[in-house]
Amino acid sequence: MTSVLAPGLYIVATPIGNLGDLSPRASEILLSADIVAVEDSRVTAGLFRHLGAKGRMMPYHDHNADGVRPGLVARMASEAVALVSDAGTPLISDPGYKLVRDARAAGHAVTTIPGPCAAVAALTLAGLPTDRFLFIGFLPPKMQAKAEAIAEVAAIRATLVLYESGPRLAATLEALREGLGDREAAVAREITKKFEECVTGTLSQLAARYADAPPKGEIVVVVAPPGEAPPPSEEDADAALAEALTRLPPAKAAGEVAKKLGLDRKALYQRALAMKA
């Protein structure tokens, strides 16, 4: 027997593969909601069959969201509206944040029912640092735009997590190697399903592995953060001092370079005096 839900919006995470991962609370919300906003009704219908019920579904996706959203928000005043994606946690590389934003703006309650998320699941499998990570979704398909997007995150000291399709995987791994260096990485696919696997190695090794054998299934790529930068050399310090001395007196030039390169100011000052002389 289902319970009566308070009006508002319910963000419901659904399984990314194994239907046994659907939580009891998520099941109750889906069975009790007045309407379930779905990315693809065919996919969510399979979930309802697993629950042994027919869901009251309404399509909500990138192509119709602007037209459907006002009506859904209006219904939240008196009805319980659940939001699901095809798999995993809604809003994570899926449509939905505007619905949450408008629901809050209208004064409706917003409740999350947490559960599976492919990005987080892949992190737990990869064996790479998890204290700081950045989810970057799907990279652009065109190579120039892809390279620019990679350059934007190259210096960030965090593990990178992204989604990719099988046919584009090898090219993306190679682009990551070119833009980030040959870092440690992992390719996780079919997480929670029968053929789940997580392959680890350097970006070059993984690019070679998948070059002629594009994998099937949903794919998550996890890339290690950058290593420690090497300390500046004497040549680096001299070049920075020489440039600074064209604009500043020795004391200020030494202070600027010391701050920029993390070197001893007094030693740099003596070096600046020698260069000036």
WOJO-V859772 format. One record per residue. RES is the residue in one letter. SS is DSSP state (~ for helix, > for strand, _ for the rest). NEAR is the number of other C-alpha atoms within 12 Angstrom. D_LAST is the distance of its C-alpha to the last C-alpha in Angstrom with 2 decimals. Layout:
res:ss:near:d_last
RES:SS:NEAR:D_LAST
RES:SS:NEAR:D_LAST
This chain:
res:ss:near:d_last
M:_:9:89.24
T:_:16:86.22
S:_:15:85.04
V:_:16:84.57
L:_:25:80.92
A:_:22:79.56
P:_:28:78.45
G:>:35:74.83
L:>:44:72.44
Y:>:41:72.15
I:>:38:69.28
V:>:42:70.82
A:_:39:68.99
T:>:40:71.15
P:_:35:71.01
I:_:36:68.55
G:_:28:71.14
N:_:22:73.44
L:~:28:75.87
G:~:19:76.36
D:~:25:72.97
L:_:31:74.45
S:_:22:74.60
P:~:20:77.89
R:~:24:76.35
A:~:36:75.15
S:~:34:78.65
E:~:24:80.26
I:~:40:78.03
L:~:45:78.71
L:~:32:82.44
S:~:29:82.60
A:_:36:80.43
D:_:32:82.28
I:>:33:80.07
V:>:39:77.33
A:>:42:74.65
V:>:41:73.88
E:_:31:71.49
D:_:26:74.26
S:~:25:77.81
R:~:18:78.79
V:~:23:76.18
T:~:36:77.00
A:~:26:80.71
G:~:21:80.23
L:~:36:78.78
F:~:28:81.80
R:~:18:84.13
H:~:21:82.49
L:~:23:83.32
G:_:13:86.86
A:_:20:86.72
K:_:22:86.14
G:_:32:83.16
R:_:23:83.09
M:>:29:80.14
M:>:29:78.35
P:>:32:75.70
Y:_:36:72.25
H:_:29:69.46
D:_:22:66.73
H:_:13:69.30
N:_:19:71.62
A:~:25:69.57
D:~:19:69.14
G:~:15:72.89
V:~:22:74.05
R:~:31:71.65
P:~:22:73.27
G:~:22:76.64
L:~:39:75.34
V:~:37:73.59
A:~:24:76.82
R:~:25:78.81
M:_:36:76.59
A:_:23:78.22
S:_:20:81.42
E:_:25:80.72
A:>:35:78.57
V:>:45:76.32
A:>:49:74.64
L:>:53:71.72
V:_:51:71.18
S:_:38:69.18
D:_:35:70.48
A:_:37:68.89
G:>:38:66.63
T:_:34:65.21
P:_:37:65.57
L:_:29:62.48
I:_:29:60.28
S:_:26:59.63
D:_:28:63.04
P:_:29:64.32
G:_:35:65.15
Y:~:26:62.40
K:~:24:63.72
L:~:39:67.13
V:~:31:65.68
R:~:19:63.75
D:~:25:66.86
A:~:32:69.09
R:~:20:66.90
A:~:16:66.73
A:_:20:70.55
G:_:17:70.77
H:_:27:72.15
A:_:27:71.52
V:>:29:69.27
T:>:25:69.77
T:>:24:68.04
I:>:27:69.91
P:_:26:67.12
G:_:29:67.57
P:_:32:66.33
C:_:34:63.01
A:~:41:61.94
A:~:41:58.19
V:~:29:58.56
A:~:32:61.10
A:~:41:58.74
L:~:35:55.99
T:~:22:58.43
L:~:27:59.15
A:~:31:55.69
G:_:23:54.27
L:_:29:50.87
P:_:26:49.07
T:_:25:51.12
D:_:15:49.24
R:_:17:47.55
F:>:26:48.95
L:>:26:48.93
F:>:28:52.05
I:>:28:51.31
G:>:24:54.90
F:>:27:55.43
L:_:34:52.56
P:_:22:53.23
P:_:20:55.33
K:_:15:53.34
M:~:20:50.45
Q:~:15:47.79
A:~:16:48.72
K:~:25:48.91
A:~:25:45.38
E:~:20:44.07
A:~:25:45.98
I:~:32:44.61
A:~:20:41.00
E:~:17:41.61
V:~:27:42.42
A:_:29:40.22
A:_:21:37.68
I:_:22:40.36
R:_:21:40.66
A:_:23:44.43
T:>:36:47.25
L:>:43:48.45
V:>:42:52.19
L:>:40:53.80
Y:>:36:57.19
E:>:33:58.03
S:_:29:61.11
G:~:27:62.18
P:~:21:61.90
R:~:29:58.30
L:~:38:57.11
A:~:29:55.64
A:~:32:53.68
T:~:43:52.32
L:~:46:51.31
E:~:30:49.47
A:~:32:47.73
L:~:39:46.71
R:~:30:45.30
E:~:22:43.28
G:~:27:41.96
L:~:34:41.52
G:_:24:41.10
D:_:25:43.87
R:_:30:44.65
E:>:32:47.75
A:>:40:50.56
A:>:40:54.29
V:>:51:57.05
A:>:42:59.97
R:>:38:63.16
E:_:28:66.72
I:_:35:65.84
T:_:28:69.05
K:_:19:71.15
K:_:12:73.01
F:_:16:70.32
E:_:25:67.31
E:>:24:64.33
C:>:28:60.65
V:>:28:58.67
T:>:29:55.19
G:>:27:52.42
T:>:27:49.17
L:~:35:49.11
S:~:29:49.30
Q:~:22:52.26
L:~:36:54.08
A:~:36:53.47
A:~:20:54.98
R:~:23:57.88
Y:~:25:58.94
A:~:21:58.11
D:_:15:61.70
A:_:16:63.45
P:_:25:62.87
P:_:29:64.21
K:_:22:66.81
G:_:25:66.86
E:_:33:64.51
I:>:36:60.98
V:>:45:58.06
V:>:49:54.63
V:>:47:52.38
V:>:51:48.74
A:_:39:46.51
P:_:29:43.35
P:_:26:39.94
G:_:19:38.53
E:_:10:35.48
A:_:11:32.24
P:_:10:30.04
P:_:13:26.94
P:_:19:23.67
S:_:14:21.94
E:~:15:18.34
E:~:12:18.27
D:~:20:19.69
A:~:32:17.11
D:~:29:14.13
A:~:22:16.07
A:~:30:16.87
L:~:39:13.38
A:~:27:12.22
E:~:21:15.36
A:~:27:15.08
L:~:28:11.64
T:_:16:13.57
R:_:15:15.94
L:_:20:14.66
P:_:20:12.24
P:~:30:10.56
A:~:24:13.80
K:~:22:16.14
A:~:33:14.53
A:~:38:14.82
G:~:29:18.33
E:~:29:19.40
V:~:33:18.50
A:~:28:20.03
K:~:18:23.17
K:~:20:23.38
L:~:24:23.02
G:_:19:24.37
L:_:25:21.47
D:_:19:20.31
R:~:24:18.23
K:~:20:16.75
A:~:22:15.60
L:~:36:14.11
Y:~:30:12.28
Q:~:20:10.69
R:~:30:9.91
A:~:33:8.53
L:~:21:6.12
A:~:16:5.14
M:~:23:5.41
K:~:22:3.79
A:_:9:0.00
